């Protein structure tokens, strides 16, 4: 059977203000810079032969997918199972605000990234199960190459699971806005061919 290539990208940039914030499932659109980044991703992927394009139903992922899909007359499917991790009551707050309002909880999260559940949110462990169930479903039904437009957390989970990296090391995996990862699946085994590539963003 011919190998299947999974093009895994992160959505383009969003406007989150000057401070680092927990965004999670807040439904933000692409910034103007993010739109340009998605257009450069579209150009880089123009020669790919895709059977389908999949994204989360959050606007930043869906907008990125639609821009790329302009070059590919294939089905585009928005899947809520591909959403970013839910951070519950922490969503929209800066790291400094969370550390001030929830100091003990913030410390516990640092000690147990995989298992800690923010108030009203989900743990990385449950998030990982959700994402890998969706990923495996999409890949197993594909007989040709596909594109998945994910989020930083989504992509890190997929890559960490395929590489056997523990969830507590997930943030060592870089996933810049509008980056490209290439994964090859052959005979049920995966190989990461490209990781966090952004060279297309430097063109033009």
C-alpha positions in Angstrom: 0.0 0.0 0.0 1.3 3.5 -0.9 2.4 5.6 2.1 0.0 8.3 3.2 1.4 11.7 3.9 -0.2 13.9 6.6 0.5 17.6 6.2 0.0 18.9 9.7 0.0 22.7 10.1 -0.8 25.3 12.8 -3.2 28.1 12.0 -1.9 31.6 11.3 -1.3 34.3 13.9 -4.0 35.7 16.1 -4.1 38.9 18.1 -3.7 38.1 21.8 -2.4 41.4 23.0 1.0 42.1 24.5 1.0 39.6 27.4 1.2 35.8 27.1 -2.4 34.5 27.6 -4.2 31.2 27.9 -6.4 31.2 24.8 -7.7 27.6 24.7 -11.0 27.5 22.9 -11.7 31.3 22.8 -12.9 31.7 19.2 -10.5 34.3 17.8 -10.1 35.2 14.1 -6.8 35.4 12.2 -5.0 38.7 12.5 -4.1 40.4 9.2 -0.6 39.0 9.6 -2.2 35.6 10.2 -4.1 35.8 6.9 -0.8 36.5 5.1 0.8 33.6 6.8 -2.0 31.3 5.7 -1.6 32.6 2.2 2.1 31.6 2.3 1.2 28.2 3.6 -1.3 27.9 0.7 1.5 28.7 -1.8 3.9 26.2 -0.2 1.2 23.4 -0.3 -0.1 24.3 -3.8 1.7 21.2 -5.3 0.4 18.7 -2.7 -2.1 16.1 -3.9 -4.7 16.0 -1.2 -7.7 13.8 -0.7 -9.2 16.0 2.0 -8.6 19.0 4.4 -9.6 18.8 8.0 -9.6 21.5 10.7 -11.1 22.4 14.0 -14.3 24.4 14.0 -12.6 27.3 15.7 -12.4 30.4 13.4 -8.6 30.7 13.3 -8.3 27.1 12.2 -11.2 27.2 9.8 -10.0 30.5 8.2 -6.6 29.0 7.6 -8.0 25.9 6.1 -10.3 27.8 3.7 -7.3 29.9 2.5 -5.3 26.8 1.8 -8.3 25.0 0.2 -8.4 27.7 -2.5 -5.7 25.6 -4.3 -7.3 22.2 -3.6 -10.8 21.3 -4.9 -11.3 18.6 -2.2 -13.7 18.3 0.8 -13.0 20.6 3.7 -14.3 19.2 7.0 -14.5 21.2 10.3 -14.3 18.8 13.2 -15.0 19.9 16.8 -12.8 17.1 18.1 -9.8 18.9 16.7 -10.3 22.0 18.9 -7.5 23.3 21.1 -7.4 22.2 24.7 -10.2 23.7 26.9 -8.7 25.8 29.7 -12.0 26.6 31.4 -11.9 29.6 33.7 -8.3 30.4 32.7 -9.1 31.2 29.1 -8.4 34.8 28.2 -6.3 35.4 31.3 -2.6 36.3 31.2 0.0 34.0 32.9 0.5 36.8 35.5 -3.2 37.0 36.2 -3.5 33.3 36.7 -0.5 33.1 38.9 -2.0 35.9 41.0 -5.6 34.6 41.2 -4.8 30.9 41.3 -1.3 30.6 42.7 -1.7 27.1 44.2 -3.5 25.7 41.1 -1.0 27.3 38.8 1.8 25.6 40.7 0.0 22.3 40.6 -0.3 22.5 36.9 3.4 23.1 36.6 4.0 20.0 38.6 1.5 17.8 36.7 1.0 19.1 33.2 -0.7 15.8 32.1 -3.1 15.3 34.9 -4.0 18.8 36.1 -7.5 20.0 35.2 -8.0 23.8 35.2 -11.4 24.9 36.7 -14.0 24.0 34.1 -11.4 22.8 31.6 -9.7 19.6 30.6 -6.4 17.9 31.4 -3.7 17.3 28.8 -4.3 13.6 29.4 -8.0 13.8 28.4 -7.2 16.3 25.7 -4.6 13.9 24.3 -7.1 11.1 24.1 -9.6 13.3 22.3 -7.1 14.4 19.8 -5.5 11.0 19.1 -9.0 9.4 18.7 -9.8 12.1 16.0 -6.3 11.8 14.4 -6.5 8.0 14.1 -10.0 8.2 12.7 -9.0 10.6 10.0 -5.8 8.8 9.0 -7.3 5.3 9.0 -10.1 6.4 6.7 -7.6 8.1 4.3 -6.2 6.3 1.4 -4.4 9.4 0.0 -2.6 12.3 1.5 -4.5 14.7 3.8 -4.0 18.1 5.4 -4.9 18.8 9.1 -5.0 22.4 10.3 -4.5 22.2 14.0 -3.5 24.3 17.0 -0.3 24.4 18.9 -1.6 22.0 21.6 -3.3 19.7 19.0 -0.1 19.4 17.0 2.1 18.9 20.0 -0.1 16.1 21.2 0.0 14.3 17.8 3.7 14.7 17.4 4.5 13.7 21.0 2.4 10.6 20.8 3.9 9.5 17.5 7.4 10.0 18.8 6.7 8.5 22.2 7.5 11.8 24.1 5.8 12.0 27.5 3.1 14.6 27.9 5.1 16.5 30.5 7.7 17.3 27.9 5.1 18.5 25.3 6.2 22.1 25.4 9.7 21.2 24.2 8.1 20.7 20.8 8.0 24.0 18.9 4.9 24.8 16.9 5.0 28.4 15.5 2.1 30.1 13.8 1.5 28.7 10.3 4.3 26.1 10.6 4.3 22.9 8.5 4.9 19.4 9.8 5.0 16.4 7.5 4.2 12.9 8.8 4.4 9.8 6.7 2.4 6.7 7.5 3.4 3.4 6.0 2.3 -0.1 7.0 0.8 1.3 10.2 4.0 3.0 11.3 4.7 6.8 11.4 7.8 8.8 10.6 8.2 12.6 11.1 9.7 13.9 7.9 9.5 17.6 8.7 8.9 19.5 12.0 7.9 23.1 12.7 9.1 24.4 9.3 8.4 28.1 8.7 10.8 28.8 5.8 7.8 29.6 3.6 7.0 32.6 5.9 10.4 34.2 5.0 9.6 34.1 1.2 8.6 37.3 -0.5 
